[in-house]
Amino acid sequence: MEQQVATAPAAQKREVKTVEKKGLQINDLILIAVLLAAGAVLKLTLGTVLTFAGMKPNFIIAMYCLAIILTRPNVGQAVIIGIIAGLICQIPMLNATPWVNLASETLGALICGLLILVPMRIGKLDINPLVNTFISTVVSGYTFAFIVGCGLGGNPFLATFITYIPMVFGTALFNCILVQILVVPLRKVLKK
């Protein structure tokens, strides 16, 4: 007589179904709104205090990059986040050159939305937030610089590029470090 051994439910392999995310959820939209608002407040307050040698941290860029990195929207949604960030910059005291940020933040968010799709790891460390924010800030900063310097000011391209090196790269360095520091604890909080 053959004996059949029944496997206990605990011993059976569990199947974990992964739910594919389709679009931004309400929680994502709330997080994006809170981060963009925080970026505006920080730019108005700490941004002025932390200004050094013409370099001023741009918390709005850092916060929309953080929002895109955490919520992982599709590219079109990332562009919309950039447009909203650009519109926030139209608030008086956030921008001395109205409407220029609309183009620069939209392009920066587009780059961020594209780069979030590229895996970047060193061992177990995810460096996408660091690299992504740095590149997105440089793109946004130079878009702003070229519109103001070349387009509105009539300055030569190379002169504008060189003049803005300390400001753009200094801001990019600050932003990428800030985002890399914030992304780890925020991911843990969001998982809960």
N, C-alpha and C positions, 0 to 999 in steps of 0.2 A: 504494500500500500504506500502510495506516494504521499509525502507530507508537504503541504504548502506552507510557506512561512509568510505571514502577513507583515507587511512593513508598517511600522508605526507612522502616524502622520508627521511627527517631528523629524523622522529620518528621511522623509521624502524631500526631494529637492523642491524648493519654493520657486515659483515662477513670479518674477517681478515684472509687471507691465510698466513700460515707460510711456508716459503720456506726452505726446508731441505737442509742444506749445504752438498755438495758432494765434498770432497777434499778441498785442500787449493786453495784459489783464488790468483790472481796476487797481490792484495793488501796485502794479508797475507804473500806472499813470500817476498815482498818488506820490510814489517815490520820485518820479521825474519832476513833478511840480514842487515838491519839498526841496529837492536838491537845487533846482534852478532858483527858487526863492532864496535859499541859503547862499547861493553863489552871489546873488545881487546884494544881499545884506553884507556879506563878507567883503565884497568889492568896495562898497561904500564906507565900511568901517576899517577893517584890518588892511585893506588894499592900500589905503592912503598912509597908514602907519608904517607898513613894510616897504614903502618905496625907497629904493636905494640906487643912486647913480642912473636915474632914468628908467630903471627896471621896476615894474610894478606888477605884482602877481595878479593874474586875471582869474579870479575865482569862478567866474561864469563859465569860462572854457573848461576849467578843471571839473566843475560840477556837471556840465553836460556830458563830458567824457565819462565821468564816473557813472552817471545815469545810463548811458549807452552800454557801458561795460557790464553793469549789474543786470540790466533788463534784457539785453541782447535783442533789440528790435531788428526788424528787417531794414534794408538800406533806405527805403522810402520813409519809414517811420523815423529813422535817424535824421534824415534831412528835415523832417517836420520839427524834430526836437531842436535842430540848429536854427530853423526859422524862428521858433518861439524864443530861443536864447537871443537871437538878433533883435527881436522885437522888445525883449526886456531891456536890452541895452539902449533903447530909445528913451527910457525914463531919464528925465533931466538929472544931471550929476553923474550918470553912469557913462556918458559918452559926449565928448566935445564935438564930434563929427557925426551928425545924425545920418542914419541909413547905411553908413559904410559897414557897420557891424552885421547888418542883415546878410550881406554877401560873405563876409569873412567867417561868421559863425556857421552859416549854412554849409560852406565848403569844408570847414573844420569838422563838423558833425558828419558829413558825408564820408570823409576819410576815416573817421573813427568807426562809423558803421561798417565800412569795408574791412578795416583792419581787425575788427573784433572776430571776424570769420577765420583769421589766420592763426593757427596754433603756434604759440611761442613759449617754449619751456627751456629751462636750464635745470636738468634733473627733475625734481618734483616742483620746483618753483615756477609759477606761471608769471612770466614777465610781459605778457601782452598788455596789461594795464600801464606799465611803465613805458614801453616802447610806443604803444598806441597813443597815449596821451602826449608824449613828446612830439611825435610826428604830427598829430592833429593840431597841437598848439603852434608848431612852426608853420604849418599850412595856413591856419587862421591868421596868425600874426603877420606873415608876409603878404597874404591877400589884402589885409588892412593896410599894410605899409605901402604896397604898390598902388592901391587905389588913391591913398592920401598923397604919397610922395610923387608918384609918376603921373597919375591921372589928374588929380586936383592941383598938385604943386608944380607940375611940369619938370620935375627933376629927372635926370637920367636914371635908367634902370639900375646900372651898376652902383652908382652913388647911393641910391636908395637901399639897395641890398646891403652894402657895406655899413651904411649908417645905422641900420636897424639890427645888425648882428647882435650886439650886446642885449638889446631889449627883447628881441624875439627869442633868442636862445636862453637868456636868463629866465624869462617867463616860462619857457618850455621846461627847463630844468626844475624850477619850483613846482610847476603843475604836475609833472610826472612823478615826482617824489611824493607829493601830497596824495595823489590818487592811489599810488602803490601802497602807501601806509593805510589809507582808509578802506581800500577794497577788501582786504582780508577780514577785518572784523564785521564789516557790513554784510559780506556774503554769509558769515556765520549767523548773524542776526536774521537775515532774510530766509535762511533755511529753517529756522524755528518758526 
